[in-house]
Amino acid sequence: MDEPAELDLPVEGGTLRVLRFGDGPRTALAAHGITASGMAFGALARHLSDEWSLFAPDLRGRGGSTDTPGPYGLDRHADDLCRLAEGLGAGAPVALTGHSMGAYVALLAAARSPELFDRLLLVDGGLPLPVPPGADLDGILDVTLGPAIVRLGRTYETDQDYVDFFRAHPALGPDWNADVEAYVRYDLTGPEGARRSKAREGAVRQDGRDLLASGDRFAADLARLSVPALLLHAPLGLLGQEPPMLPATVIERWTGGSVDLPAELVEDSNHYTILLGAAAKTVAERFTGLA
């Protein structure tokens, strides 16, 4: 995989590290998941034609933007996406996609400033999730994110120890490839003997609580969405097994009736490999063919 160019682009209060894949004249913008980075889009970018440039920011508190100041929250990330789209699009709408938490951020951005975007691809995210009233939101995050959140509080003796932690992940190990390894190694920081993830746990938890508590807002934005949109979803979840990230009842609720959001199941994928495995080719095809 070709190494992306690393840019530092202005947002409110600082800059975001943005990975640029490709150098074509057409512009795409991609938002990653809750503990991820822009490197999650390496496989997708490779399947885009030469006419595309894909810009994948590290959201505040992650990757090369780990020191970009808060406050965090999905509205803040959506504002950042809109700011990037204004600059990168040079007056023309850009193609927008988001995976997992990034799908929710992309939805907010597209609903807020539809003139900036010519399409919206939601990848295994973006739909309101059922959360019981008064639920312990941090407890839900601990249960649902599992190993993804555990790693944020640990240090690792070597880079290989960190890679091995991911290779043991049930959703990634069986489908390990060069894209996954590049994604994992990009996330490393810290001194030798105490290597750790670049993602800040405080940012992850604040964004996660915001996501779980914002179902009504996502519902309203789906209802008023005016750009061409598509949902791609995986049959398997964050641990590489059922249940999926998006329950069937939720998909049925939001991909019919008054909401104009078609959906497609991407077979033989889980929440991670829909973007980091062979399914990335399908995601790229749907993304470029959407508008």
C-alpha positions, -999 to 999 in steps of 0.1 A, spaced: 0 0 0 13 34 -9 20 57 21 -4 86 23 7 122 24 3 137 58 -12 172 59 -19 195 88 -50 215 80 -67 243 100 -98 238 121 -111 258 150 -85 260 177 -57 242 159 -50 218 131 -60 183 122 -37 157 107 -52 146 74 -40 117 54 -42 121 16 -45 90 -5 -42 96 -42 -39 128 -62 -68 129 -86 -90 159 -92 -121 146 -75 -123 150 -37 -136 125 -11 -136 130 26 -137 102 51 -144 101 89 -131 71 110 -144 52 140 -143 60 177 -108 47 185 -94 46 150 -76 70 126 -76 81 90 -54 51 82 -85 29 84 -93 41 49 -62 28 32 -78 -2 16 -108 18 4 -85 44 -11 -65 18 -30 -97 6 -47 -106 42 -59 -97 51 -95 -69 75 -103 -94 104 -106 -99 105 -69 -81 120 -39 -93 107 -6 -87 129 25 -90 110 58 -86 132 89 -75 119 123 -103 133 144 -95 153 175 -79 131 202 -67 104 177 -38 97 155 -18 128 145 -45 150 160 -41 136 195 -30 170 208 -56 191 189 -76 206 218 -112 198 227 -139 201 235 -147 168 217 -182 155 208 -199 147 175 -209 182 167 -173 194 171 -161 166 147 -189 175 122 -178 212 123 -143 200 115 -155 180 86 -174 209 72 -144 232 76 -122 206 57 -148 202 30 -150 240 24 -112 241 19 -107 209 0 -136 213 -23 -126 247 -35 -162 256 -40 -174 222 -54 -192 196 -33 -171 167 -21 -180 130 -16 -184 121 21 -182 88 39 -179 77 75 -174 44 93 -188 35 127 -187 67 148 -175 85 118 -208 76 100 -227 96 127 -203 125 123 -207 124 86 -245 123 89 -244 154 111 -221 172 87 -242 164 56 -275 174 73 -260 206 86 -243 218 54 -257 198 25 -243 222 -1 -208 210 8 -214 174 -2 -227 155 -32 -232 121 -16 -231 104 18 -220 67 24 -227 54 59 -205 23 66 -218 2 95 -230 33 115 -251 64 114 -285 50 126 -300 58 160 -292 29 185 -317 18 211 -304 30 246 -326 24 277 -335 56 296 -311 62 325 -286 37 312 -250 38 323 -234 51 291 -198 44 302 -208 9 311 -224 4 277 -191 16 261 -170 -8 282 -192 -37 271 -197 -29 235 -162 -16 226 -144 -44 246 -108 -47 235 -109 -14 216 -112 5 249 -90 -18 270 -60 -11 249 -62 27 255 -52 22 291 -22 -1 285 14 3 274 33 -22 253 70 -31 255 75 -31 217 56 -23 185 53 -60 179 35 -65 212 9 -40 201 6 -57 167 2 -90 185 -26 -76 207 -46 -68 175 -37 -101 159 -55 -118 188 -86 -98 182 -113 -122 169 -126 -97 143 -92 -90 129 -68 -119 134 -85 -143 110 -84 -117 82 -50 -102 90 -35 -83 60 -11 -55 52 -38 -29 55 -47 -39 90 -10 -40 100 -4 -5 86 -35 8 104 -23 -7 137 13 5 134 2 41 125 -16 42 159 15 38 180 32 65 200 53 68 232 88 59 242 105 26 237 93 2 264 61 21 269 44 22 236 7 30 235 -23 40 213 -24 76 201 -62 77 209 -71 96 241 -95 77 263 -112 109 274 -120 118 239 -133 83 231 -156 83 262 -169 118 256 -177 110 220 -192 76 229 -215 91 255 -226 117 230 -233 91 203 -254 70 227 -274 100 240 -281 115 206 -306 91 190 -333 118 185 -308 141 168 -297 114 144 -333 105 137 -341 142 128 -311 145 105 -319 112 87 -354 125 81 -342 158 66 -312 145 47 -311 160 12 -280 145 -4 -279 110 -21 -271 85 7 -266 48 11 -260 26 41 -236 -4 39 -237 -27 69 -219 -59 80 -236 -91 91 -211 -95 120 -201 -71 148 -172 -58 167 -160 -92 179 -164 -108 145 -196 -126 154 -233 -119 158 -249 -96 167 -240 -70 141 -232 -34 150 -266 -23 136 -295 -46 146 -319 -57 119 -348 -40 136 -329 -7 135 -320 -11 98 -356 -19 90 -368 12 109 -345 36 91 -342 23 56 -379 24 46 -409 46 49 -404 83 50 -366 81 52 -349 78 17 -319 57 28 -313 25 9 -293 -2 26 -271 -30 14 -257 -59 34 -220 -65 26 -216 -103 29 -186 -120 46 -176 -89 66 -176 -77 102 -176 -42 117 -138 -39 109 -133 -59 78 -160 -41 59 -134 -14 56 -101 -33 62 -107 -65 43 -117 -77 9 -151 -59 13 -133 -26 9 -136 -31 -29 -174 -32 -26 -174 -1 -4 -153 18 -29 -176 8 -58 -207 19 -40 -191 51 -29 -180 62 -63 -212 51 -79 -236 68 -54 -241 103 -67 
